[in-house]
Structures are given as structure tokens and as C-alpha cells.
């Protein structure tokens, strides 16, 4: 981003509005004029603006009222309020509503342009600072692991960030493909330009095509104005096509051309648009099998598979399970301002032996839940989800072929469940009476029943 370019001018005075528009054009900005609050709101529904210059007195609403609507629609965008009725109270109200500056009429055009320029520079510096932080966040704090296979991934991410070659990220759901894409973009020379993400699995073919390539006014029913596509918006930056294996055949043909030539036409248009972009794709499907099944084009696969990076499932790098769990526990302890906790030895054994079908995302959720639900200084095995303990119990039984060789905490948990269930049966499901017999509070009994999967009683 070289500068803030799209500026919305909302002013009922045609002379003032026109003069501001001409002055902005001469400075290289792209102004759009609105003569009322309602017209400005309609424009906000259809377009995105980097800055708004708003007159306090509008024919149909108060300028501060419009400012609040504008900031709700575009919270990160800049705003300047113009008024001939300057007062400290109005200035304070405007700043509280989200205005970045406040100018009293009559004003000099040079003064207004200087304000716009200063806000532009401030916004650029703020965006660059955010991107630098995002770069550190994405690569150093998110894509982590000590296993040798992850070290190979890190090396490939570094190589991918230094070139414009197309990258294909593969791996099961939850292995961190989007985080890897973040790391590649924010470590690359394109980090100061747009990073556009598209989920190819979330839209039907017609909408996906319009979303990727954009459309011209009248291209189809409902296309009331021209719309830029995601490839257009990603110019000079990076586009991330998630779940590329879900792309319909008709869209695959057009993708092949964009990847080869870096050019396309909008739907309903004839103008060829050239773009300078880096392309990162991701899939959890086996694209070679999809090619054999006729669901994916082989020529497109070869274009995508220039720099392949495979994210291994967590079960294939078990040495990272405890390393990652410590990382997530610290993160959520800080987030919720809770004391730092660790898993007990028994809980660590359960985690280490679990197959984690949801991979790193599932482990993160387990850590988050354990930190919030555990009552003691450590997160115990009974604080873990039932499916994890059940998997471990089944695995232990299969390995040892005898219940007597189960770990103590597993046997204790089984006895506790059986004993509570028997008491509830004898009290005909009366949890109040059962709690008194067990010499625990009703709340404790309810929590035990929930943790152990006991559903009988009331």
C-alpha cells in the first residue's frame, strides 16, 4: 500500500464537495462524492473506502451519526469531520465517535490536504508495524515444533518465502496449513501488500468463479455494479486458495490460465487483467488420487506442485505433543489471566498415546478446555475429553490383554463410575440423596457424572 487512495466525501454543499474532490484528485486520490447521509450509507454498502471526509451538518442526519455508522462498517478506516460550528464539545464528541481529526469551516484546502496526507502516512506506518508484528507472530509463535519433520517444513517455508514460485501445502485437517501460508507471506518481500484468502470449498461453482475473478456490471442478474475479484485484490501480494482440491472442473480451467499467465477476464468482461501475485494453495485431499478419479486436472496439479510442503499429522511427530501442549497452556493461561498449569504424569501419558485425528487444532482445544475446567494445580486425566481417555483405555486393554495391567488412574476412574452409577440406581436417580450418601455436594456429584459420562438420575 503506497497511500490511502479511496476517499468518501459526504457534504451537502456542492461547491465545497466539488472543490475537495478536485483537490484530492490532483494529489492522486480517488474521491467519491455523496450529497447526503443516506447516499453515503448506500455507497458504504457497495464499496470500501480508506478515508471519509464528513460534514457535520447533513440534510438528513447529523454528521456524527453518519460517522458512527461509517466506523461500524469500516472500523479501521480514517475519518475527518468538517464543521462551521466548531466547539470543544463537538470536537470531543467527534473524536469519541471515531474521528481521526476535526477541521472547522472555513478551512484552507492546503490545510485539509495536509491533514489527509498526515493521516495517510500514519496509516501506512501503522499497517507496516502491524504486518511486522504479524510476521513474527505467524512464523515464530505459531508454526512451531522440534521434530525433525517440522524442521524440514520450516526450511521449505523459508525457501518458499524467498521466491514467487507457486506453493502447494498438503496435510490433514488441523495440521497448520493456513498458519504455514501466513508464515510464507509475512516472511516474504510481499508482506506489505495484500494477503487474500479464499476457501474453495465454501462456495458453489458460480459464486466461486465470481469471487475469484470478479464481474462486470450486468454480467448476470443482480450484478448491479462492477466488482473486483480476489485475484485482482491480491495484486502485488499473495493469494491463498484453501481446499484447492474442492474446486469444480470449470473453475480449474480458469485457474490454470491465471497460474500460467497471471492474467484473466472478469465475468461478463472482455478486458484482460494482468496481476502480479504469489499463489499458495492448500489441500487435505490426495490430489494424485483425485486425478485418477477424474476430479482434478493433471496439468493444474503440475502447475501447483512447484514447491510442495507437506504438514505431517501429529501422530507422526509425537515428540511434539508435550512441547505443543506446554505452548498452548501458557498461551491460554495468559489469555484468561489464570495461573500457569501443566498436565499430570497420567494425563501426559494419555495425550502421548492418543492418535489425535484433529491434529494440532484438536490438541489446542484439549489444552484450552483442560486449563478452564481443571480444579487443581495440575490438569488430570479426568479433565480430558471422554473420547481421549476411552481411546487410551481401549489401546491399553489391547496391548496388555488384561484389565489388571491398566494404569491406576484408569482403574480408579472405572471403579468410581461403577460405584456412583450403583448408588444412583439404588436411590432411583435421586442425586440429592445420592450426594448425601456419598458425602459430597450435589454440585460435585453433578460434575463427576458429567465427567464420567453417567446420564441416569435427576
N, C-alpha and C positions, 0 to 999 in steps of 0.2 A: 504494500500500500504506500503510494508516494504521497498522497494527500487525501483529505476528506473531499469528495467530489460532488455527491448528490445533496443539494440543499433545498429544503422546502420553505417557501416564503408565504406566510399567512398574514395578509394585510388587506383591509377593505379599501384603502386609498390606492387607486390605480397608478397615480404618479409616483408615490413612494415605492410601491411594489415593483413597478417597471424599472425605476432607477436602480434599485438594489439588484434586480435581475441582470440588468445590463452590466453593472459594475462587477458582479460575480463572474459573468461570462468572460469578461476581459481578463480576469485573473485565472481563468482555466477551470472554473467550477461549472457544474451542471445544475442550474436552478430550475425549479418548478414552482409555478405561482398558484395560489388559492386565494379567492377574494372573501371567503367566509370560513367559519369553523367547520361547518358541515361539509363544504367542499374539501377542506383539508383532511377531515376524517375519512372521507371516501377515498382520497388519494393514499392515505395510510393503509387502507385495506388492500390496495392493489400493488403498492410499491414499498421499497425500503429506502430510507434516507439516512445520510450520515449526520446531518445537522438540520435544525429548524430555526428560522428567524420568525418570531411570532409577535404580532401587535397585541397590546393588552386589551384594547377596545375593538372588539369584532361585532358585526351587526347582529349575530345570532347567539353569541355566548361570550363569556369572559375569557380573555387570553390565558389566564392561569388555569381555567377549567380545561381549555384545549391542551395546555402544556401537560397537565396530569394524564390526559388520555394518550398523548404522544409518548410520554415516558413509560406508561404501562405497556404500550405497543412495542416500543424500542428503548428499553431501559439503559442500554449502553451508549445511546446516541447523544450528541451535544445539542444544546438549546440556548438561544439568546432571546430575551424578551425586550420589546420596544414599547415605550410609553411616553406620552406627553404629560402624564400626571405623576411625575416621579415623587416618591416619598420613601422614607426609610422603611415604613411598614410594608409597603408594596414590594420593595426590594427584598426584604426578609422573607415575605410570603412566596415570592417567585423562586428564591434560592431553595427554600424548603420544599417546593414542588418539584425541584429538579433542574432549574435553570442553571446554566454554567456562567452566565453573565447577564447584565441588566444595563440597557442603554436608554437614556432619556432623550425624547424628541424636543426640539430639533437637534439632529446629530450631523456630524460631518461624515461623508461617505468614506473618507480616509480612515477615520476612527473606527467605523464599523468593519471595514476590510481588515484593519489591524487586529481587531478583536477576533474575527473569523480566522485569520492567519495564526494567531497565538493559540487558539483552541485547536486548530489543525495540528500544529507542532506538538502540543501537549498530548493530543490523542495518539499521534504516531509514536511518541516516546512511551506512552502508557502501554500501547499494544505491543511494542517491541519488548518492553520489560516483562509483560505477561507471557510472551512467547518464550523468552529466555528461561523464565521460571518453569513453563510447561515442558521445555526441553529437558531440564534437569529432572522434573517430576516424572516424565514419561520414561526416560531411559534409566536413570539411576535409582529411582524409587519404586518403579512398577514392574519392569521386566527384570526379575531377579531370579537367582538360583546359583547353586555351587556345583551342581552335577556337570560332568564333562560334556554331556549332550547340550546343556544350556550354554556352556561356554562356546560351543560351536555356533549356536544360534546368535549369540552376542557378536561373534566375529562376522557372521553373514549380515547382520543388521548394520554393522559398521561399513562393510563393503557396499551394501545397498544404499546407504545414505550418501555415499560419495559419488554415485553415478545416477544417470537418468534412466537406466535400464528398467524395464518392467519387472515387478516383483510378484511372485505367487506364494502366498502364505498358506500352508496347509496344516491341518491338525483337527483333533476332535473339538467339540464344543467345550468352551471353558478353559482352553489351553493358553489363551492370551494373544490371539491373532490380532485383535484390534489394538491392543497395547503395543505389539510389535510394529504395527503400522504407524502408530503415534510416534514411536521411537525413531523410526526411519525418517519420517517427515521432519520432526523437530530437531533432528541431528543433521539435516541436510541444508544446503545453501538456499533451499526454497522455504525455509522455516518462517520467513517474514511475509509470505504470501499465503493465499487461502489454502485450507485443508478441508476438502469437501468429501463427506462420507455418504454413501448410498447403500442401502440394503436391497439387493436384487431379489430377495425372497419375499419382501413385504408388499410388493405391488403387482397387479396383473400386467400383462404384456403391454396393453395400450397406454396405461398410466406410466409404466416404467420407461417406455420409449419417450414419452413427452417429458418426463422428469430428467432423463439423461440428456436429451438433445434439444429440449425446448420446442416452442412452436410459434408460428406467426398468427397474427390476428385473423380469425376466420378459418383457421386450419380445420376445425371441427366445431360442432355445436357446443357453445359455452366458451369458446376461445375468443373472448372479447377484446383482448389486447395481446401484444407480443410478450412472450415470456422466455427468458434465458434459461438454458438447460444447465445441468450440473457440470458438464464438460466446459461450457462457456464460463461459468462462475469460477472454475478451478484454474483459469488461465494464469500462467507463471507459477502456480502452486502444485498441489498434489491432489489427485482424486483416489479415493479408496472405495473399491467395489467389493462389498462384503457378500458372501454367499454367491459368488460368480457362477457356481455350478447349478444354481436355480434359474439362470437366465433363459428365457424362452428362445427357441431357434431363430425367430425373426429378428430379435434384438442382437443375437450373436453375430449375425451377418454384418450389422452396422458397427458393432464393437470392433470387429476385425479391421474394418477400414480406419476407424479412429486410431487404433493401436498402431497400424502400419503407417498411415499418412498424417496423423494428427490433424484431421480435418473432417467436417461433417456438415450437413444441412439441417436446419430446424424443420419440424413437421410443417408441411404446407409452404415451405420456402424454397427458393432456388439459389440463394446466395451461399457460397461455400465459405465456411468459417474455419479459419486455421487457429489452432490453440497450441500453446507451449505448456505442456503438463507432464508430470511424472505420474505413472499409473501403478497402483498397488492393488492387487486382488487377493481375496481370501476364500477358502472353501474348506468345508469339513467332509465333502464328498470325495470319493476316489475318481478323479476325472478320467483316468485311463479306462476304468470300468464303464463310466458314462459314455465314453467314445465307442466302446464295444457295443453298448446298448443302443447307440444311435441318438443319445440325448445330448451329446456335446460335440461340437465341431473339432476335428483333429487339428485343422490349420489354426484355429483360435487357440487351442491348447499350446501349440508350439510357440505362438506369439507371446502368450502369457508366461510360459515357463522359462524365461530367460535367466532369472535369478530365483530359484526355488528355495524357500526356507520352511522346514518342517518343524512345528512345535510339538515336542514329544508329550504324550499323556503323562499324568502324574505318577501312575503306577509303574512307569518305566524309568522313573527317576525318584525312587522312594527316599533316597538320601536327602531330598529337598523338602520332604513333608514337614519335618520338625523345624527346619530352617524357616520355611514359609509361615508355619503356624506362629512362631515367635514374632515374626514381622507383623502379621495380621493382629495378633493380640496387643502388641504395642500400639499399633495404629488406632484400634478401636478403644483402647484404654484412654488414649489422648483425646479422641473424638468425644467420648462420653464423660470425660473427666473422672474416670474411675481408677482405682489402684491397679497397677500392673499385675497380671496373673500369669500363671503357667499351667500347663496340663500336668496332672499327676502321672506317675510312672505307668499305672494301669491304663490311663486314658491314652498316653503316648503309644503304648503297645497296640491298643485298639486302632488308633489312627494309622500307625505304621503298617498294619496288616489289612487295612481296608482298601478296596480296589478303586475307589473314587471315580465313578462313571462321569461325574460332573467336573472332574479335574480341579484346577486351581480355584475356579469360581465356587465349587462346592466346598472346598477346604476353607475358603474365606468366610463363607456363610456359617460353617460349623464353628469357626473361631469367634465370629461375631455373636452368635447365639450363646455359645458357652460362656463368654465373658459376661453377658447380660443376665443369664439365668442361674449361674453358679452362686451358691451361698457362702462357700468357704474361701480360704486363701488360694486354693488350687481348684482347677476345673476337673471334676471327677468323671469317671466313665459313665455314671448315670446322668450326667449333664449332656451327654452326646445324644444325637437323634437315634431313635429306636432302630432304624434300618442299618446303622453303622454297627451297633452292638450286636444286632441279630446276625449280620454277616460274619462278624468275628466269632460269635458263638458257634455258628454252623461250620466255619472253617476250622475252629479248634476241635470240634467233635469229629470232623472228617479226618483230621490229622492224627488225633490220638486214639480214635475208635473206642473211646470210653469216657463216660461223664466224669469219672473220678479224677481225670487229669486236667479238668478245667481249672483256670486261674481262680483264686479265692474270691475275687470281687464278682466273677461271673456266677459262681455257686451261691454266694451271698445274695446276689440280686434275684436269682431264681427262687431261692427259699423265701425271700421277702415277698415276692409277688404271689407265690403259692399260699403263704400264711395270711396275707391281707385278704386275698380272694376268699379263703376259707372263713375268715371272721365275718366278712361281708355276707357270705352265704348264710351263715348261722344267724346273723342279725337281719336277714331278709332285705339286705341292701340299705339298711338304715345307717348312714355314715356318721351321724351324730353319736349313736350308741357304739358303733364300731370304734370310733375315735376314743371314746371313754375307756373301752376295754383295752385298747392298745396303748392307753396313757399318752396320747399325742393330741394336738389340737386338730380341729376339723380341717383347718387350712392345710396343715402338714399332711393329713391323710389325703386330701384332695390332690395336692401336689405329687404325692407318692403314686397315687392311682394314675395320674396323667403321665408321669414319667415312665411307669411300668406298663402302661397300656391296659389298665384294668378299667373296664367300662360299666360294670354292674353297679347297682346302688343308686341312691339319690341324695 
